[in-house]
């Protein structure tokens, strides 16, 4: 499990950087929708929390 968790933390921090850019460019409602999709894929599939 540790490699998967490490990869997850990398993608999560990378997504935080992308999300900060999207906050400036995109509509907050669209960002909220994308954030919900990301939470679906990252939070519900593993027990890393």
VENWO-V12314 format. One record per pair of residues at least 6 apart in sequence whose ideal C-beta (glycine too) atoms are under 8 Angstrom apart, sorted by the first residue. I is the first residue (numbers start at 1). J is the second residue. D is the distance in whole Angstrom. If there is no record, write none. Layout:
I_J_D, I_J_D
This chain:
1_46_8, 1_47_8, 1_48_7, 4_46_6, 4_48_7, 5_46_7, 5_48_4, 8_42_6, 8_46_7, 8_48_6, 9_48_8, 11_42_7, 12_42_7, 15_38_6, 19_31_7, 19_35_7, 22_31_5, 22_34_7, 23_31_6, 43_49_7
